[in-house]
């Protein structure tokens, strides 16, 4: 499923113009991105939890040359599915 599929589904279910549905989807994604970039936890009951976590530094390997590459520490987003989603 892609963003356009969400817009189409909202248009069908809510019987709103496509532009309004697209604006709603964009607003939701912008809000989620803003919360995650601020380090906040997003909990959608029945669906799951998005959380920003620290990523340790590590060592990776270039598969083509075999040369080791240091991976810098940083942040990553983790998703933990809710009970309802897991049971599907």
PDB file with one MODEL, atoms N, CA, C and O in Angstrom:
MODEL        1
ATOM      1  N   UNK A   1       0.851  -1.173   0.000  1.00  0.00           N
ATOM      2  CA  UNK A   1       0.000   0.000   0.000  1.00  0.00           C
ATOM      3  C   UNK A   1       0.894   1.232   0.000  1.00  0.00           C
ATOM      4  O   UNK A   1       1.903   1.290   0.703  1.00  0.00           O
ATOM      5  N   UNK A   2       0.509   2.197  -0.789  1.00  0.00           N
ATOM      6  CA  UNK A   2       1.246   3.457  -0.854  1.00  0.00           C
ATOM      7  C   UNK A   2       0.312   4.600  -0.472  1.00  0.00           C
ATOM      8  O   UNK A   2      -0.884   4.404  -0.259  1.00  0.00           O
ATOM      9  N   UNK A   3       0.883   5.790  -0.392  1.00  0.00           N
ATOM     10  CA  UNK A   3       0.132   6.959   0.069  1.00  0.00           C
ATOM     11  C   UNK A   3      -1.118   7.219  -0.787  1.00  0.00           C
ATOM     12  O   UNK A   3      -2.163   7.600  -0.260  1.00  0.00           O
ATOM     13  N   UNK A   4      -1.009   7.016  -2.087  1.00  0.00           N
ATOM     14  CA  UNK A   4      -2.152   7.236  -2.980  1.00  0.00           C
ATOM     15  C   UNK A   4      -3.298   6.280  -2.642  1.00  0.00           C
ATOM     16  O   UNK A   4      -4.468   6.650  -2.741  1.00  0.00           O
ATOM     17  N   UNK A   5      -2.959   5.057  -2.246  1.00  0.00           N
ATOM     18  CA  UNK A   5      -3.992   4.095  -1.847  1.00  0.00           C
ATOM     19  C   UNK A   5      -4.751   4.592  -0.620  1.00  0.00           C
ATOM     20  O   UNK A   5      -5.967   4.428  -0.526  1.00  0.00           O
ATOM     21  N   UNK A   6      -4.032   5.196   0.311  1.00  0.00           N
ATOM     22  CA  UNK A   6      -4.692   5.763   1.494  1.00  0.00           C
ATOM     23  C   UNK A   6      -5.634   6.901   1.105  1.00  0.00           C
ATOM     24  O   UNK A   6      -6.756   6.990   1.603  1.00  0.00           O
ATOM     25  N   UNK A   7      -5.168   7.758   0.221  1.00  0.00           N
ATOM     26  CA  UNK A   7      -6.000   8.877  -0.238  1.00  0.00           C
ATOM     27  C   UNK A   7      -7.265   8.346  -0.919  1.00  0.00           C
ATOM     28  O   UNK A   7      -8.366   8.837  -0.669  1.00  0.00           O
ATOM     29  N   UNK A   8      -7.098   7.350  -1.772  1.00  0.00           N
ATOM     30  CA  UNK A   8      -8.251   6.769  -2.472  1.00  0.00           C
ATOM     31  C   UNK A   8      -9.243   6.149  -1.496  1.00  0.00           C
ATOM     32  O   UNK A   8     -10.453   6.303  -1.658  1.00  0.00           O
ATOM     33  N   UNK A   9      -8.744   5.460  -0.498  1.00  0.00           N
ATOM     34  CA  UNK A   9      -9.625   4.813   0.485  1.00  0.00           C
ATOM     35  C   UNK A   9     -10.392   5.850   1.301  1.00  0.00           C
ATOM     36  O   UNK A   9     -11.586   5.683   1.549  1.00  0.00           O
ATOM     37  N   UNK A  10      -9.719   6.911   1.719  1.00  0.00           N
ATOM     38  CA  UNK A  10     -10.391   7.978   2.475  1.00  0.00           C
ATOM     39  C   UNK A  10     -11.458   8.634   1.608  1.00  0.00           C
ATOM     40  O   UNK A  10     -12.547   8.949   2.087  1.00  0.00           O
ATOM     41  N   UNK A  11     -11.142   8.839   0.330  1.00  0.00           N
ATOM     42  CA  UNK A  11     -12.114   9.431  -0.588  1.00  0.00           C
ATOM     43  C   UNK A  11     -13.367   8.560  -0.694  1.00  0.00           C
ATOM     44  O   UNK A  11     -14.484   9.077  -0.710  1.00  0.00           O
ATOM     45  N   UNK A  12     -13.183   7.249  -0.766  1.00  0.00           N
ATOM     46  CA  UNK A  12     -14.311   6.317  -0.875  1.00  0.00           C
ATOM     47  C   UNK A  12     -15.145   6.282   0.400  1.00  0.00           C
ATOM     48  O   UNK A  12     -16.368   6.411   0.354  1.00  0.00           O
ATOM     49  N   UNK A  13     -14.484   6.109   1.524  1.00  0.00           N
ATOM     50  CA  UNK A  13     -15.186   5.910   2.795  1.00  0.00           C
ATOM     51  C   UNK A  13     -15.841   7.193   3.298  1.00  0.00           C
ATOM     52  O   UNK A  13     -16.989   7.164   3.742  1.00  0.00           O
ATOM     53  N   UNK A  14     -15.138   8.304   3.236  1.00  0.00           N
ATOM     54  CA  UNK A  14     -15.630   9.554   3.805  1.00  0.00           C
ATOM     55  C   UNK A  14     -16.431  10.390   2.810  1.00  0.00           C
ATOM     56  O   UNK A  14     -17.075  11.367   3.194  1.00  0.00           O
ATOM     57  N   UNK A  15     -16.394  10.014   1.550  1.00  0.00           N
ATOM     58  CA  UNK A  15     -17.103  10.748   0.505  1.00  0.00           C
ATOM     59  C   UNK A  15     -16.708  12.231   0.505  1.00  0.00           C
ATOM     60  O   UNK A  15     -17.554  13.125   0.532  1.00  0.00           O
ATOM     61  N   UNK A  16     -15.393  12.451   0.474  1.00  0.00           N
ATOM     62  CA  UNK A  16     -14.844  13.809   0.430  1.00  0.00           C
ATOM     63  C   UNK A  16     -14.057  13.954  -0.876  1.00  0.00           C
ATOM     64  O   UNK A  16     -13.659  12.952  -1.471  1.00  0.00           O
ATOM     65  N   UNK A  17     -13.830  15.184  -1.322  1.00  0.00           N
ATOM     66  CA  UNK A  17     -13.023  15.376  -2.534  1.00  0.00           C
ATOM     67  C   UNK A  17     -11.603  14.840  -2.347  1.00  0.00           C
ATOM     68  O   UNK A  17     -11.067  14.804  -1.240  1.00  0.00           O
ATOM     69  N   UNK A  18     -11.029  14.436  -3.445  1.00  0.00           N
ATOM     70  CA  UNK A  18      -9.677  13.851  -3.433  1.00  0.00           C
ATOM     71  C   UNK A  18      -8.650  14.824  -2.833  1.00  0.00           C
ATOM     72  O   UNK A  18      -7.744  14.390  -2.122  1.00  0.00           O
ATOM     73  N   UNK A  19      -8.775  16.100  -3.101  1.00  0.00           N
ATOM     74  CA  UNK A  19      -7.836  17.097  -2.578  1.00  0.00           C
ATOM     75  C   UNK A  19      -7.905  17.169  -1.056  1.00  0.00           C
ATOM     76  O   UNK A  19      -6.876  17.314  -0.396  1.00  0.00           O
ATOM     77  N   UNK A  20      -9.092  17.068  -0.501  1.00  0.00           N
ATOM     78  CA  UNK A  20      -9.260  17.110   0.959  1.00  0.00           C
ATOM     79  C   UNK A  20      -8.642  15.857   1.593  1.00  0.00           C
ATOM     80  O   UNK A  20      -7.978  15.942   2.627  1.00  0.00           O
ATOM     81  N   UNK A  21      -8.865  14.697   0.967  1.00  0.00           N
ATOM     82  CA  UNK A  21      -8.293  13.449   1.477  1.00  0.00           C
ATOM     83  C   UNK A  21      -6.764  13.493   1.412  1.00  0.00           C
ATOM     84  O   UNK A  21      -6.089  13.059   2.345  1.00  0.00           O
ATOM     85  N   UNK A  22      -6.223  14.015   0.315  1.00  0.00           N
ATOM     86  CA  UNK A  22      -4.766  14.120   0.170  1.00  0.00           C
ATOM     87  C   UNK A  22      -4.182  15.047   1.227  1.00  0.00           C
ATOM     88  O   UNK A  22      -3.126  14.765   1.792  1.00  0.00           O
ATOM     89  N   UNK A  23      -4.875  16.162   1.496  1.00  0.00           N
ATOM     90  CA  UNK A  23      -4.405  17.099   2.517  1.00  0.00           C
ATOM     91  C   UNK A  23      -4.451  16.451   3.905  1.00  0.00           C
ATOM     92  O   UNK A  23      -3.562  16.687   4.724  1.00  0.00           O
ATOM     93  N   UNK A  24      -5.466  15.646   4.175  1.00  0.00           N
ATOM     94  CA  UNK A  24      -5.572  14.956   5.466  1.00  0.00           C
ATOM     95  C   UNK A  24      -4.418  13.976   5.648  1.00  0.00           C
ATOM     96  O   UNK A  24      -3.810  13.919   6.718  1.00  0.00           O
ATOM     97  N   UNK A  25      -4.117  13.208   4.610  1.00  0.00           N
ATOM     98  CA  UNK A  25      -3.015  12.239   4.690  1.00  0.00           C
ATOM     99  C   UNK A  25      -1.686  12.962   4.878  1.00  0.00           C
ATOM    100  O   UNK A  25      -0.870  12.548   5.701  1.00  0.00           O
ATOM    101  N   UNK A  26      -1.460  14.024   4.135  1.00  0.00           N
ATOM    102  CA  UNK A  26      -0.217  14.792   4.272  1.00  0.00           C
ATOM    103  C   UNK A  26      -0.086  15.386   5.674  1.00  0.00           C
ATOM    104  O   UNK A  26       1.007  15.402   6.241  1.00  0.00           O
ATOM    105  N   UNK A  27      -1.188  15.870   6.232  1.00  0.00           N
ATOM    106  CA  UNK A  27      -1.170  16.442   7.579  1.00  0.00           C
ATOM    107  C   UNK A  27      -0.822  15.381   8.617  1.00  0.00           C
ATOM    108  O   UNK A  27      -0.044  15.639   9.537  1.00  0.00           O
ATOM    109  N   UNK A  28      -1.390  14.202   8.473  1.00  0.00           N
ATOM    110  CA  UNK A  28      -1.093  13.110   9.409  1.00  0.00           C
ATOM    111  C   UNK A  28       0.382  12.747   9.347  1.00  0.00           C
ATOM    112  O   UNK A  28       1.037  12.627  10.383  1.00  0.00           O
ATOM    113  N   UNK A  29       0.911  12.569   8.133  1.00  0.00           N
ATOM    114  CA  UNK A  29       2.319  12.196   8.008  1.00  0.00           C
ATOM    115  C   UNK A  29       3.250  13.290   8.510  1.00  0.00           C
ATOM    116  O   UNK A  29       4.269  12.997   9.136  1.00  0.00           O
ATOM    117  N   UNK A  30       2.914  14.543   8.245  1.00  0.00           N
ATOM    118  CA  UNK A  30       3.740  15.648   8.722  1.00  0.00           C
ATOM    119  C   UNK A  30       3.744  15.693  10.247  1.00  0.00           C
ATOM    120  O   UNK A  30       4.776  15.963  10.861  1.00  0.00           O
ATOM    121  N   UNK A  31       2.597  15.431  10.852  1.00  0.00           N
ATOM    122  CA  UNK A  31       2.499  15.416  12.317  1.00  0.00           C
ATOM    123  C   UNK A  31       3.325  14.276  12.903  1.00  0.00           C
ATOM    124  O   UNK A  31       4.026  14.462  13.897  1.00  0.00           O
ATOM    125  N   UNK A  32       3.244  13.097  12.288  1.00  0.00           N
ATOM    126  CA  UNK A  32       4.027  11.947  12.758  1.00  0.00           C
ATOM    127  C   UNK A  32       5.526  12.218  12.623  1.00  0.00           C
ATOM    128  O   UNK A  32       6.294  11.942  13.544  1.00  0.00           O
ATOM    129  N   UNK A  33       5.939  12.757  11.481  1.00  0.00           N
ATOM    130  CA  UNK A  33       7.359  13.076  11.270  1.00  0.00           C
ATOM    131  C   UNK A  33       7.849  14.091  12.294  1.00  0.00           C
ATOM    132  O   UNK A  33       8.947  13.952  12.834  1.00  0.00           O
ATOM    133  N   UNK A  34       7.038  15.112  12.562  1.00  0.00           N
ATOM    134  CA  UNK A  34       7.417  16.128  13.539  1.00  0.00           C
ATOM    135  C   UNK A  34       7.584  15.559  14.931  1.00  0.00           C
ATOM    136  O   UNK A  34       8.521  15.909  15.647  1.00  0.00           O
ATOM    137  N   UNK A  35       6.671  14.678  15.312  1.00  0.00           N
ATOM    138  CA  UNK A  35       6.759  14.065  16.641  1.00  0.00           C
ATOM    139  C   UNK A  35       7.990  13.177  16.749  1.00  0.00           C
ATOM    140  O   UNK A  35       8.685  13.207  17.765  1.00  0.00           O
ATOM    141  N   UNK A  36       8.269  12.389  15.719  1.00  0.00           N
ATOM    142  CA  UNK A  36       9.434  11.505  15.758  1.00  0.00           C
ATOM    143  C   UNK A  36      10.735  12.305  15.743  1.00  0.00           C
ATOM    144  O   UNK A  36      11.687  11.942  16.434  1.00  0.00           O
ATOM    145  N   UNK A  37      10.789  13.384  14.969  1.00  0.00           N
ATOM    146  CA  UNK A  37      12.015  14.184  14.935  1.00  0.00           C
ATOM    147  C   UNK A  37      12.247  14.900  16.258  1.00  0.00           C
ATOM    148  O   UNK A  37      13.381  15.260  16.575  1.00  0.00           O
ATOM    149  N   UNK A  38      11.179  15.111  17.041  1.00  0.00           N
ATOM    150  CA  UNK A  38      11.321  15.703  18.375  1.00  0.00           C
ATOM    151  C   UNK A  38      11.620  14.639  19.428  1.00  0.00           C
ATOM    152  O   UNK A  38      11.763  14.953  20.610  1.00  0.00           O
ATOM    153  N   UNK A  39      11.714  13.375  18.996  1.00  0.00           N
ATOM    154  CA  UNK A  39      12.043  12.290  19.917  1.00  0.00           C
ATOM    155  C   UNK A  39      10.854  11.753  20.695  1.00  0.00           C
ATOM    156  O   UNK A  39      11.032  11.028  21.675  1.00  0.00           O
ATOM    157  N   UNK A  40       9.651  12.096  20.276  1.00  0.00           N
ATOM    158  CA  UNK A  40       8.460  11.641  20.998  1.00  0.00           C
ATOM    159  C   UNK A  40       8.054  10.235  20.568  1.00  0.00           C
ATOM    160  O   UNK A  40       8.423   9.767  19.491  1.00  0.00           O
ATOM    161  N   UNK A  41       7.306   9.591  21.409  1.00  0.00           N
ATOM    162  CA  UNK A  41       6.783   8.249  21.173  1.00  0.00           C
ATOM    163  C   UNK A  41       5.375   8.388  20.604  1.00  0.00           C
ATOM    164  O   UNK A  41       4.582   9.187  21.102  1.00  0.00           O
ATOM    165  N   UNK A  42       5.057   7.612  19.560  1.00  0.00           N
ATOM    166  CA  UNK A  42       3.734   7.659  18.948  1.00  0.00           C
ATOM    167  C   UNK A  42       3.049   6.324  19.200  1.00  0.00           C
ATOM    168  O   UNK A  42       3.529   5.278  18.765  1.00  0.00           O
ATOM    169  N   UNK A  43       1.934   6.367  19.899  1.00  0.00           N
ATOM    170  CA  UNK A  43       1.196   5.139  20.208  1.00  0.00           C
ATOM    171  C   UNK A  43      -0.170   5.202  19.536  1.00  0.00           C
ATOM    172  O   UNK A  43      -0.980   6.080  19.834  1.00  0.00           O
ATOM    173  N   UNK A  44      -0.414   4.268  18.635  1.00  0.00           N
ATOM    174  CA  UNK A  44      -1.698   4.146  17.955  1.00  0.00           C
ATOM    175  C   UNK A  44      -2.361   2.873  18.472  1.00  0.00           C
ATOM    176  O   UNK A  44      -2.021   1.773  18.037  1.00  0.00           O
ATOM    177  N   UNK A  45      -3.289   3.020  19.383  1.00  0.00           N
ATOM    178  CA  UNK A  45      -3.917   1.871  20.046  1.00  0.00           C
ATOM    179  C   UNK A  45      -4.462   0.878  19.026  1.00  0.00           C
ATOM    180  O   UNK A  45      -5.153   1.258  18.080  1.00  0.00           O
ATOM    181  N   UNK A  46      -4.148  -0.381  19.226  1.00  0.00           N
ATOM    182  CA  UNK A  46      -4.606  -1.435  18.344  1.00  0.00           C
ATOM    183  C   UNK A  46      -3.720  -1.621  17.124  1.00  0.00           C
ATOM    184  O   UNK A  46      -3.823  -2.635  16.434  1.00  0.00           O
ATOM    185  N   UNK A  47      -2.853  -0.657  16.850  1.00  0.00           N
ATOM    186  CA  UNK A  47      -1.969  -0.756  15.683  1.00  0.00           C
ATOM    187  C   UNK A  47      -0.529  -0.992  16.117  1.00  0.00           C
ATOM    188  O   UNK A  47       0.080  -1.994  15.743  1.00  0.00           O
ATOM    189  N   UNK A  48       0.020  -0.060  16.914  1.00  0.00           N
ATOM    190  CA  UNK A  48       1.387  -0.237  17.370  1.00  0.00           C
ATOM    191  C   UNK A  48       2.003   1.044  17.875  1.00  0.00           C
ATOM    192  O   UNK A  48       1.336   2.070  18.008  1.00  0.00           O
ATOM    193  N   UNK A  49       3.303   0.965  18.156  1.00  0.00           N
ATOM    194  CA  UNK A  49       4.042   2.083  18.731  1.00  0.00           C
ATOM    195  C   UNK A  49       5.277   2.368  17.876  1.00  0.00           C
ATOM    196  O   UNK A  49       6.040   1.461  17.541  1.00  0.00           O
ATOM    197  N   UNK A  50       5.458   3.641  17.530  1.00  0.00           N
ATOM    198  CA  UNK A  50       6.672   4.110  16.869  1.00  0.00           C
ATOM    199  C   UNK A  50       7.504   4.822  17.924  1.00  0.00           C
ATOM    200  O   UNK A  50       6.994   5.647  18.681  1.00  0.00           O
ATOM    201  N   UNK A  51       8.794   4.494  17.965  1.00  0.00           N
ATOM    202  CA  UNK A  51       9.646   5.063  18.995  1.00  0.00           C
ATOM    203  C   UNK A  51      11.028   5.341  18.419  1.00  0.00           C
ATOM    204  O   UNK A  51      11.553   4.544  17.642  1.00  0.00           O
ATOM    205  N   UNK A  52      11.618   6.474  18.802  1.00  0.00           N
ATOM    206  CA  UNK A  52      12.971   6.810  18.387  1.00  0.00           C
ATOM    207  C   UNK A  52      13.936   6.176  19.375  1.00  0.00           C
ATOM    208  O   UNK A  52      13.808   6.350  20.587  1.00  0.00           O
ATOM    209  N   UNK A  53      14.900   5.440  18.841  1.00  0.00           N
ATOM    210  CA  UNK A  53      15.876   4.758  19.682  1.00  0.00           C
ATOM    211  C   UNK A  53      17.290   5.145  19.262  1.00  0.00           C
ATOM    212  O   UNK A  53      17.526   5.523  18.115  1.00  0.00           O
ATOM    213  N   UNK A  54      18.221   5.046  20.195  1.00  0.00           N
ATOM    214  CA  UNK A  54      19.631   5.267  19.876  1.00  0.00           C
ATOM    215  C   UNK A  54      20.183   4.023  19.180  1.00  0.00           C
ATOM    216  O   UNK A  54      19.863   2.891  19.541  1.00  0.00           O
ATOM    217  N   UNK A  55      21.018   4.267  18.177  1.00  0.00           N
ATOM    218  CA  UNK A  55      21.667   3.167  17.470  1.00  0.00           C
ATOM    219  C   UNK A  55      23.142   3.181  17.847  1.00  0.00           C
ATOM    220  O   UNK A  55      23.804   4.215  17.769  1.00  0.00           O
ATOM    221  N   UNK A  56      23.645   2.025  18.256  1.00  0.00           N
ATOM    222  CA  UNK A  56      25.053   1.938  18.641  1.00  0.00           C
ATOM    223  C   UNK A  56      25.948   2.075  17.416  1.00  0.00           C
ATOM    224  O   UNK A  56      25.538   1.816  16.285  1.00  0.00           O
ATOM    225  N   UNK A  57      27.173   2.488  17.678  1.00  0.00           N
ATOM    226  CA  UNK A  57      28.127   2.496  16.580  1.00  0.00           C
ATOM    227  C   UNK A  57      28.530   1.057  16.315  1.00  0.00           C
ATOM    228  O   UNK A  57      28.442   0.205  17.200  1.00  0.00           O
ATOM    229  N   UNK A  58      28.956   0.800  15.135  1.00  0.00           N
ATOM    230  CA  UNK A  58      29.317  -0.565  14.787  1.00  0.00           C
ATOM    231  C   UNK A  58      30.261  -0.592  13.617  1.00  0.00           C
ATOM    232  O   UNK A  58      30.744   0.438  13.145  1.00  0.00           O
ATOM    233  N   UNK A  59      30.512  -1.809  13.162  1.00  0.00           N
ATOM    234  CA  UNK A  59      31.389  -2.000  12.024  1.00  0.00           C
ATOM    235  C   UNK A  59      30.606  -2.776  10.968  1.00  0.00           C
ATOM    236  O   UNK A  59      30.049  -3.839  11.243  1.00  0.00           O
ATOM    237  N   UNK A  60      30.575  -2.225   9.761  1.00  0.00           N
ATOM    238  CA  UNK A  60      29.936  -2.902   8.643  1.00  0.00           C
ATOM    239  C   UNK A  60      30.990  -3.302   7.641  1.00  0.00           C
ATOM    240  O   UNK A  60      32.172  -2.996   7.797  1.00  0.00           O
ATOM    241  N   UNK A  61      30.544  -3.989   6.616  1.00  0.00           N
ATOM    242  CA  UNK A  61      31.473  -4.448   5.603  1.00  0.00           C
ATOM    243  C   UNK A  61      30.905  -4.123   4.219  1.00  0.00           C
ATOM    244  O   UNK A  61      29.734  -4.384   3.944  1.00  0.00           O
ATOM    245  N   UNK A  62      31.736  -3.559   3.363  1.00  0.00           N
ATOM    246  CA  UNK A  62      31.348  -3.321   1.989  1.00  0.00           C
ATOM    247  C   UNK A  62      31.288  -4.681   1.294  1.00  0.00           C
ATOM    248  O   UNK A  62      32.320  -5.340   1.174  1.00  0.00           O
ATOM    249  N   UNK A  63      30.115  -5.123   0.833  1.00  0.00           N
ATOM    250  CA  UNK A  63      30.005  -6.457   0.253  1.00  0.00           C
ATOM    251  C   UNK A  63      30.797  -6.632  -1.044  1.00  0.00           C
ATOM    252  O   UNK A  63      31.172  -7.748  -1.404  1.00  0.00           O
ATOM    253  N   UNK A  64      31.044  -5.544  -1.728  1.00  0.00           N
ATOM    254  CA  UNK A  64      31.757  -5.636  -2.999  1.00  0.00           C
ATOM    255  C   UNK A  64      33.259  -5.815  -2.789  1.00  0.00           C
ATOM    256  O   UNK A  64      33.894  -6.637  -3.449  1.00  0.00           O
ATOM    257  N   UNK A  65      33.825  -5.026  -1.851  1.00  0.00           N
ATOM    258  CA  UNK A  65      35.278  -5.052  -1.655  1.00  0.00           C
ATOM    259  C   UNK A  65      35.705  -5.789  -0.393  1.00  0.00           C
ATOM    260  O   UNK A  65      36.862  -6.192  -0.275  1.00  0.00           O
ATOM    261  N   UNK A  66      34.788  -5.968   0.549  1.00  0.00           N
ATOM    262  CA  UNK A  66      35.132  -6.620   1.806  1.00  0.00           C
ATOM    263  C   UNK A  66      35.792  -5.693   2.814  1.00  0.00           C
ATOM    264  O   UNK A  66      36.177  -6.138   3.895  1.00  0.00           O
ATOM    265  N   UNK A  67      35.930  -4.420   2.488  1.00  0.00           N
ATOM    266  CA  UNK A  67      36.572  -3.454   3.370  1.00  0.00           C
ATOM    267  C   UNK A  67      35.617  -3.106   4.520  1.00  0.00           C
ATOM    268  O   UNK A  67      34.427  -2.869   4.311  1.00  0.00           O
ATOM    269  N   UNK A  68      36.176  -3.083   5.743  1.00  0.00           N
ATOM    270  CA  UNK A  68      35.361  -2.728   6.909  1.00  0.00           C
ATOM    271  C   UNK A  68      35.099  -1.226   6.922  1.00  0.00           C
ATOM    272  O   UNK A  68      35.978  -0.424   6.610  1.00  0.00           O
ATOM    273  N   UNK A  69      33.865  -0.862   7.290  1.00  0.00           N
ATOM    274  CA  UNK A  69      33.453   0.529   7.347  1.00  0.00           C
ATOM    275  C   UNK A  69      32.841   0.775   8.719  1.00  0.00           C
ATOM    276  O   UNK A  69      32.001   0.002   9.180  1.00  0.00           O
ATOM    277  N   UNK A  70      33.268   1.861   9.370  1.00  0.00           N
ATOM    278  CA  UNK A  70      32.708   2.185  10.678  1.00  0.00           C
ATOM    279  C   UNK A  70      31.349   2.854  10.503  1.00  0.00           C
ATOM    280  O   UNK A  70      31.197   3.782   9.709  1.00  0.00           O
ATOM    281  N   UNK A  71      30.371   2.369  11.252  1.00  0.00           N
ATOM    282  CA  UNK A  71      29.028   2.937  11.212  1.00  0.00           C
ATOM    283  C   UNK A  71      28.876   3.830  12.438  1.00  0.00           C
ATOM    284  O   UNK A  71      29.028   3.382  13.574  1.00  0.00           O
ATOM    285  N   UNK A  72      28.574   5.093  12.188  1.00  0.00           N
ATOM    286  CA  UNK A  72      28.470   6.079  13.264  1.00  0.00           C
ATOM    287  C   UNK A  72      27.215   5.843  14.104  1.00  0.00           C
ATOM    288  O   UNK A  72      26.207   5.357  13.591  1.00  0.00           O
ATOM    289  N   UNK A  73      27.273   6.187  15.398  1.00  0.00           N
ATOM    290  CA  UNK A  73      26.063   6.083  16.215  1.00  0.00           C
ATOM    291  C   UNK A  73      25.039   7.116  15.751  1.00  0.00           C
ATOM    292  O   UNK A  73      25.399   8.143  15.178  1.00  0.00           O
ATOM    293  N   UNK A  74      23.798   6.843  15.996  1.00  0.00           N
ATOM    294  CA  UNK A  74      22.754   7.770  15.570  1.00  0.00           C
ATOM    295  C   UNK A  74      21.419   7.385  16.166  1.00  0.00           C
ATOM    296  O   UNK A  74      21.353   6.715  17.196  1.00  0.00           O
ATOM    297  N   UNK A  75      20.381   7.804  15.525  1.00  0.00           N
ATOM    298  CA  UNK A  75      19.013   7.516  15.966  1.00  0.00           C
ATOM    299  C   UNK A  75      18.325   6.704  14.884  1.00  0.00           C
ATOM    300  O   UNK A  75      18.653   6.824  13.703  1.00  0.00           O
ATOM    301  N   UNK A  76      17.373   5.881  15.287  1.00  0.00           N
ATOM    302  CA  UNK A  76      16.579   5.106  14.358  1.00  0.00           C
ATOM    303  C   UNK A  76      15.155   4.996  14.886  1.00  0.00           C
ATOM    304  O   UNK A  76      14.930   5.125  16.090  1.00  0.00           O
ATOM    305  N   UNK A  77      14.208   4.762  14.012  1.00  0.00           N
ATOM    306  CA  UNK A  77      12.812   4.615  14.414  1.00  0.00           C
ATOM    307  C   UNK A  77      12.488   3.126  14.469  1.00  0.00           C
ATOM    308  O   UNK A  77      12.758   2.381  13.526  1.00  0.00           O
ATOM    309  N   UNK A  78      11.916   2.716  15.569  1.00  0.00           N
ATOM    310  CA  UNK A  78      11.502   1.322  15.756  1.00  0.00           C
ATOM    311  C   UNK A  78       9.989   1.262  15.818  1.00  0.00           C
ATOM    312  O   UNK A  78       9.338   2.163  16.348  1.00  0.00           O
ATOM    313  N   UNK A  79       9.435   0.186  15.269  1.00  0.00           N
ATOM    314  CA  UNK A  79       7.994  -0.038  15.320  1.00  0.00           C
ATOM    315  C   UNK A  79       7.733  -1.336  16.050  1.00  0.00           C
ATOM    316  O   UNK A  79       8.330  -2.368  15.744  1.00  0.00           O
ATOM    317  N   UNK A  80       6.833  -1.277  17.023  1.00  0.00           N
ATOM    318  CA  UNK A  80       6.423  -2.467  17.753  1.00  0.00           C
ATOM    319  C   UNK A  80       4.927  -2.635  17.515  1.00  0.00           C
ATOM    320  O   UNK A  80       4.137  -1.797  17.950  1.00  0.00           O
ATOM    321  N   UNK A  81       4.525  -3.707  16.830  1.00  0.00           N
ATOM    322  CA  UNK A  81       3.103  -3.868  16.532  1.00  0.00           C
ATOM    323  C   UNK A  81       2.280  -4.105  17.791  1.00  0.00           C
ATOM    324  O   UNK A  81       2.752  -4.707  18.755  1.00  0.00           O
ATOM    325  N   UNK A  82       1.047  -3.622  17.764  1.00  0.00           N
ATOM    326  CA  UNK A  82       0.122  -3.827  18.870  1.00  0.00           C
ATOM    327  C   UNK A  82      -0.442  -5.245  18.855  1.00  0.00           C
ATOM    328  O   UNK A  82      -0.232  -5.993  17.900  1.00  0.00           O
ATOM    329  N   UNK A  83      -1.147  -5.602  19.898  1.00  0.00           N
ATOM    330  CA  UNK A  83      -1.687  -6.954  20.036  1.00  0.00           C
ATOM    331  C   UNK A  83      -2.620  -7.308  18.891  1.00  0.00           C
ATOM    332  O   UNK A  83      -2.542  -8.410  18.347  1.00  0.00           O
ATOM    333  N   UNK A  84      -3.501  -6.389  18.519  1.00  0.00           N
ATOM    334  CA  UNK A  84      -4.441  -6.663  17.442  1.00  0.00           C
ATOM    335  C   UNK A  84      -3.720  -6.952  16.129  1.00  0.00           C
ATOM    336  O   UNK A  84      -4.091  -7.879  15.409  1.00  0.00           O
ATOM    337  N   UNK A  85      -2.708  -6.175  15.819  1.00  0.00           N
ATOM    338  CA  UNK A  85      -1.949  -6.367  14.588  1.00  0.00           C
ATOM    339  C   UNK A  85      -1.149  -7.670  14.623  1.00  0.00           C
ATOM    340  O   UNK A  85      -1.062  -8.371  13.615  1.00  0.00           O
ATOM    341  N   UNK A  86      -0.572  -7.990  15.761  1.00  0.00           N
ATOM    342  CA  UNK A  86       0.167  -9.254  15.907  1.00  0.00           C
ATOM    343  C   UNK A  86      -0.742 -10.457  15.704  1.00  0.00           C
ATOM    344  O   UNK A  86      -0.337 -11.458  15.113  1.00  0.00           O
ATOM    345  N   UNK A  87      -1.976 -10.356  16.199  1.00  0.00           N
ATOM    346  CA  UNK A  87      -2.899 -11.489  16.117  1.00  0.00           C
ATOM    347  C   UNK A  87      -3.417 -11.726  14.703  1.00  0.00           C
ATOM    348  O   UNK A  87      -3.960 -12.793  14.417  1.00  0.00           O
ATOM    349  N   UNK A  88      -3.257 -10.751  13.821  1.00  0.00           N
ATOM    350  CA  UNK A  88      -3.677 -10.954  12.441  1.00  0.00           C
ATOM    351  C   UNK A  88      -2.764 -11.944  11.773  1.00  0.00           C
ATOM    352  O   UNK A  88      -2.948 -12.256  10.597  1.00  0.00           O
TER     353      UNK A  88
ENDMDL
END
